[in-house]
């Protein structure tokens, strides 16, 4: 989906529907008015997702063309610690789930054996 910037306010992202609301007299064929400009998509820069965050920033004007902006920043010590805490919690929850499943399998096997033994008595 093509994104636009509203030049007078810097509003971004704006899309065809937003522009049509601002210009209700526009016909069926979409033509970008001069009050807006298309923003070209660029790939995010390379970053180390274990140690950094990468997220979209406001577009920037480069050589008369608007392009997406990207921010790469290092994760804080607190953010890294929180990620480690969440990873440990996920591991703990998965281990508990596996133990519950194993306990249920054992319980089901005992029930099946008892039912079979009772039927044969």
Backbone torsions as a table, in degrees:
resi	resn	phi	psi	omega
1	UNK	NA	130.0	-179.2
2	UNK	-73.8	135.6	177.8
3	UNK	-110.5	150.5	-179.3
4	UNK	-130.7	161.8	172.8
5	UNK	-117.6	136.4	175.2
6	UNK	-84.6	113.5	-170.8
7	UNK	-63.7	-34.7	-175.8
8	UNK	-72.9	-25.5	-176.0
9	UNK	-121.5	-14.9	-176.1
10	UNK	78.0	9.1	179.8
11	UNK	-61.0	130.3	-178.7
12	UNK	-155.7	141.3	-6.0
13	UNK	-83.2	144.9	171.3
14	UNK	-115.9	144.9	-177.9
15	UNK	-123.7	173.9	-176.1
16	UNK	-50.9	-44.1	-179.9
17	UNK	-61.3	-39.2	177.7
18	UNK	-63.6	-42.5	-178.4
19	UNK	-67.2	-40.0	178.3
20	UNK	-63.9	-34.8	176.3
21	UNK	-64.3	-37.2	177.4
22	UNK	-73.6	-22.7	-176.5
23	UNK	-130.8	71.5	-176.1
24	UNK	-64.7	-16.0	179.7
25	UNK	-81.9	-3.2	-178.6
26	UNK	-65.7	138.4	-179.8
27	UNK	-73.5	-167.0	-179.0
28	UNK	-66.2	-36.0	-179.3
29	UNK	-85.0	127.8	-178.0
30	UNK	-79.7	128.3	172.4
31	UNK	-130.2	124.6	-177.9
32	UNK	-67.8	120.0	179.0
33	UNK	-70.4	163.5	-176.4
34	UNK	-68.7	-12.5	178.6
35	UNK	-80.8	-5.5	178.7
36	UNK	-127.6	158.5	172.3
37	UNK	-142.0	142.9	178.9
38	UNK	-66.2	144.0	176.2
39	UNK	-110.4	121.5	-178.3
40	UNK	-79.0	136.6	177.4
41	UNK	-76.5	136.2	169.8
42	UNK	-128.4	148.7	179.2
43	UNK	-62.3	144.9	174.6
44	UNK	-64.8	152.4	177.9
45	UNK	-68.9	161.6	175.5
46	UNK	-69.3	142.8	177.8
47	UNK	-155.2	162.9	-180.0
48	UNK	-95.1	101.6	-174.1
49	UNK	-67.6	-12.8	175.0
50	UNK	-75.9	-28.0	-174.6
51	UNK	-120.0	-9.5	-174.1
52	UNK	-136.2	159.4	170.1
53	UNK	-110.6	146.9	173.3
54	UNK	-130.6	127.6	179.4
55	UNK	-146.8	161.2	-176.9
56	UNK	-71.5	139.6	176.5
57	UNK	-116.6	172.7	176.8
58	UNK	-57.3	151.0	179.5
59	UNK	-65.6	158.9	179.4
60	UNK	-126.2	148.0	179.3
61	UNK	-91.0	118.7	-179.4
62	UNK	-130.9	119.9	179.2
63	UNK	50.9	50.0	177.8
64	UNK	65.0	17.4	176.8
65	UNK	-130.6	139.0	176.4
66	UNK	-86.0	130.9	177.1
67	UNK	-128.6	156.5	177.5
68	UNK	-60.8	145.7	173.4
69	UNK	-103.6	149.3	177.6
70	UNK	-131.1	145.1	175.3
71	UNK	-120.0	131.2	171.8
72	UNK	-117.7	126.0	178.1
73	UNK	-137.0	151.5	177.9
74	UNK	-72.2	143.5	174.7
75	UNK	-71.5	143.7	178.2
76	UNK	-75.8	164.9	176.5
77	UNK	-58.3	-40.2	179.4
78	UNK	-64.9	-41.4	179.0
79	UNK	-65.2	-40.9	178.4
80	UNK	-65.0	-41.5	179.1
81	UNK	-64.7	-39.9	178.7
82	UNK	-64.8	-40.5	176.7
83	UNK	-61.7	-42.1	178.5
84	UNK	-64.5	-41.0	178.1
85	UNK	-61.7	-43.5	-179.8
86	UNK	-67.4	-38.6	177.0
87	UNK	-61.5	-44.0	179.4
88	UNK	-63.8	-39.0	178.5
89	UNK	-64.9	-41.8	178.2
90	UNK	-62.8	-43.5	178.6
91	UNK	-62.1	-43.5	179.6
92	UNK	-62.7	-43.0	-179.9
93	UNK	-66.8	-39.4	178.6
94	UNK	-66.5	-40.1	177.6
95	UNK	-63.0	-42.4	178.5
96	UNK	-63.2	-40.2	178.5
97	UNK	-63.3	-44.3	179.9
98	UNK	-63.8	-40.3	178.2
99	UNK	-64.6	-40.5	177.3
100	UNK	-62.0	-44.2	179.4
101	UNK	-63.0	-42.6	179.9
102	UNK	-64.9	-42.4	177.9
103	UNK	-61.7	-40.6	179.6
104	UNK	-66.0	-40.1	178.4
105	UNK	-62.7	-41.7	178.7
106	UNK	-65.7	-44.5	179.1
107	UNK	-61.5	-42.1	178.6
108	UNK	-63.7	-39.8	179.6
109	UNK	-66.1	-40.9	178.2
110	UNK	-64.0	-46.1	179.0
111	UNK	-59.1	-42.3	-179.4
112	UNK	-65.3	-40.7	179.8
113	UNK	-66.4	-45.6	179.1
114	UNK	-62.2	-41.7	179.9
115	UNK	-64.1	-42.6	179.3
116	UNK	-65.4	-44.5	-179.8
117	UNK	-63.9	-40.1	-179.5
118	UNK	-66.6	-39.8	-179.8
119	UNK	-65.4	-34.6	-176.6
120	UNK	-85.0	-5.3	-177.3
121	UNK	-78.3	NA	NA
